[in-house]
Amino acid sequence: MNEQLLLTSDQEYELAFEDARFNTSHMDCRERAIMRLKRAAERSERFYHQPLLVCYSGGKDSDTVLELAKESGIDFEVVHSHTTADAPQTVYHVREKFAQLEEIGIHCFIEYPYYLGERTSMWKLIPQKKLPPTRIVRYCCDVLKETSGDHRACATGVRWAESAKRKNNRGVNEAISKNAERRIILNNDNDDTRKLEERCILHAKTLVNPIIDWSDKDVFGYLRDRKVDLNPLYSCGFNRVGCIGCPMAGIHRYDEFRMFPKYKDLYIRSFQKMIEVNKNTKSYQWKSGLECFDWWMGEDPNQITLFDEFEED
């Protein structure tokens, strides 16, 4: 898999360019974000002949972008990619939010994942892909999250501050790649190379990240001032909202599986099926789905050898 995003310029230059051209130095983060959304909405109508599409995950950052879009007065639509591995609280939060938006005339829709022309899920993908999803082999993001917004201009909640936090929470799965160029930047990544605006050639879409330079304090302060109801998982001690068991969550996966044990069972059954349907794959070192699950959680030092064999595919 190749890197999908063509980055427009380095971070510092682009922010300086925007400040110089549009004189945003006197603005606070909220005003800058609204200005960015207005510009993105104008370009969306001009080049794509469709409203700006806000990508909504159910987390605090996408809630922020959604509220900013409402406050800006632009014409926009909202999409949620159903990953099939989100917590029930996230699913219900998205449904409630969409019902509220539809009541005020904002069009919302949910996109369901397809693979090889058929509806799929995390649990079907694992046997088909022949190995568990990792920080490097992230087919789950590619199939379950990256398909919305083709031929559209899209707004996301990507932030550099989230990238800084994740750098301090690396798990073993990221360290196993010998080649840094194999690290993939996906549309929903909070990577510190992300830009205010990007072009995704593979899906023929433009991405705008209006809160890319916001801090956590900016996000929570804005949501508090706007009295926005957050995903209830934040009240349960979660500092991120995403797929249960995502390798990007690092050690927090243990907390997730303690809270959602049925998801652990789903992964173990999927790994077991993966082993059974791909029994002729010589690289497998696991005898059961549970053994594979333990490897996946970073408890088996042999995982580096295994990954190196698959990385050549």
N, C-alpha and C positions, 0 to 999 in steps of 0.2 A: 504494500500500500504506500502510495506517495503522499507527500504533504499536499493538502488540498488548498490552503489559503495562499494567495499572492499578497504579500505585505507591501503597503504603499510607501512607507518610509520609516525611519527610526522614531522612537517614541518622542524624544525631546524635540526633534525638528518639527514633527507634526503639531505638537501642542503649541510651540512657539509660532509656527506658521498661522495656526488658527487665531491665536491671540492678536497677531499683527494684522491679519486681514480683516477680522471682524471685531477687533477691539474688545476682547472679552476679559481683559485683565482686571477690569473693575467689577466683574460679575462674581457672584458666589457659585458654588457647584450646582445648585439647583437651576439657576438661570442659564448656566452654560449647557447643562443637559437638555433643557427645554429648547434652547436655540439649536442644538444639534439634532434633536428630533424634528423640529420644524423644517430644517434644511433637508433632512433625510426624507421627510414626507413629500416635500416639493419635488425632489429628484425621483421618488418612487412614482409619482403621478406622471412626471415628464417622460421618464425612460421606460417604465414598466406598465404605465397606464392602469395601475392598480394602487390601492391604498397601502401605506406602510404596514408591514406584518410584524407584530410584536410576538416574539417567541416566549412562551410562558411555561416555566417548569414547575411552579408552585413553591419556589424558594423565595427568600427575602430579596435577592437581587432582581429577579424578574418581577416581583411585586412592586419594587421601586420603579422600574422602567414602565410598568403598566400604569402606575399612578401618575408618573410624569407625563405620559402620553395623554392621559385624561385631562390633566391640568393644562397641557399645552393647547388644547382645542383642535388638534390635528385630526384628520380623518385616518382611522387605522382599523385593522382587524387583528384578531388574536388567535394563535395556534398553540396547541399543546401536543407534544409527541408522547403517545402512550407507550412507555417502555416495557410494561408488563412486570417490572420488578420494583416499582415504587411502593412505598409504605401505604397502607390503607388511608392513613391520615392525609397523605398528599393527594390521593385520588379524590377523596371527599372535598378537600380544600379547593381543588381545581374545579370540581363540579359546582360548588357553591359560588365561587368567583365568576364562573361563566354564566351562571343563572343571573347574577347581579348585573353583569355587563349586558346580557341580552335584554334585560328589562329597560335599559337606557339606550337601546338601539345599536349597540356595538356587536358586530358579527364575530362569533367565536366558533371554532371547530377543532375537533380532535383528530389527529392523524394516527392511524394504526400501522404497525410495522409489517412490511412484506419482505420476503426473501425468496428469490428464484420464482417470482410470480405468485407466491402463496402467502397468506397470512401467517405470521410467525410470532415467536415469543423468545424470551431469554432461554427458556427451558428446551425449546426446539433447536435453537441456534447452537447450543453447546455440543450436542452430538454431531450436528452437521459440520461444524468447524473443526472438530476433532481434538480440541484442547480448550482448557478454561480461558476465559478472558483475563488478560493481565494489563498492567500499566502500558506495556509496549504493544501487545497484540490486542487491540481494542476494537474488535469487530462488533462488539455490542453497541458501542457509541455510533459506529458507522451505520449500522442497520436500524437500530432502535431510536436514535436521536437525530441523525443528520439528514433525514430525507425530507423534512418539511421546508417549505419556502423556496422551492426551485422556481427559477425565473421570477423572483420577487426581490424587493428590498426589505431586509429584515432588521429588526432591532433586538439586541440581546443584552443580558445583564452581566456580561464579562467584565471583570475588574482586575487590575494589577495587584491590589491588596490581597485578593484571594490567592493569587499565584505565590506571593511572598509567604503566606501561611503554609501552603502546601509544600514549599521547599523545605520547611522544617519538619515535615511529616512524611518523609519518603519511606516506602516499604521495600522489601527485598525484591519485589518484582520489577522495580525500575532499575535497580542496580545491575541487573543481569545482562543488559544490552551492552555489548562491547563497542558498538558504533553509535555515537550520539546522533548521527543523521537519521537513524531509524526512529527517533522519537517523533511522534506524529502530533501535529497541531490540528485539532478538530474545532468545529465551529463553536462548541460550548466550552472550550478550554479556557481556564483562567491563567493563561501563560503570560509571562512578562514581556514577550515579544509581540503581543497583540496590539492592534492599532485602533484609532478612532473609527476608521473606515477601512474595509477590506473587500476584496473581490474573490469569490469562490468560483473558479472557472469550471470545476467539475459539475457544479449544480447551477451554473449560470445565474448567480445571485450576488447581491451586494449586502454586506453586513455592516451595520453601524452599532457601535458600542458606546452609548451616550454617557454611561457612568463609569467608564474605564478608569478614571483617575480618582474615584471616590474611595474614601476610607470606610472601615466598618462603622465608625462614629457617624460619618455622613449618612450612611444608609439607615441605621437605626434611628438617628435623630429625625430624618425626613419622614420615615414611616410613623414614628410617634407623633410628630406634628400633624400629619395627615390622618391620624387615627385609623390606620390600615390594620385590618385583622390579618395576623400572620398565620402561617402553617402551624398547627398545634404542636408539631414535633419540636419546635424551638422551646416551648415551655417544658418539654420532657428532657431537656439537656442537650439536644442536638445542636451542633454548630454548623452543620451542612445538611442539605436536603437533596437526596438523589437516590439512585438505585440501591436497594438494600444489598450489602455485600460488595459494593463497588471497590476494586483494589485501590482507587484513588483516595479512599477514606482512611487507608492505613490501619492503625490499631483500633480505630473507632468501629471497625467492622465487628469486633468482639462484642461491643455494646449493642450494636444493631441486631446481631443474632441472638443475644440474650433477650432482647425485647420482642423479636420476631422469629421464634424458633421454627415456625413453619417454612420460612424462607430458607433456613439452613437445610431442612429436609428436602426442599425442592432442588437446591443445588446438588445435594448428595445423590438424589435420584437421577438428576440430569447427568452427573459425572458417571454414575453407574451405567446409564444407557449409552453414554459416549464410549465407554470401554467396551461394552458388549457389541455395539454396531460397528466398531472400528477395531475389532479384535486382531486383525492382521497388521495393525500399525506397530511395527517393531520398536518404536521409540518409547512406547508406554512402559512405565516402571510400576504402575499401580495395579493392585489386585482387586480393589473395590472402590466404590464411589466415596466412601468415608476416607480411605487412604488418600485419594486424590484431593478431597476437600482439605485435609490436613496440610498437604503440599501447597495447595492454593492459598491457605492462610499463612504461609511462610514458615511452617514448622519442619520442613524437610530440606536439608542442605543440598540434596541432589538435584534441586530444581534448576540450577544453572546449567548443568549438563543437558537436561531434557530440553530446556528452551533453546540452547544453541543448535540442537538438531532441527527443531521446528523453524527456527528463524531463517533458514535457507529456502523455505518453501515460497 
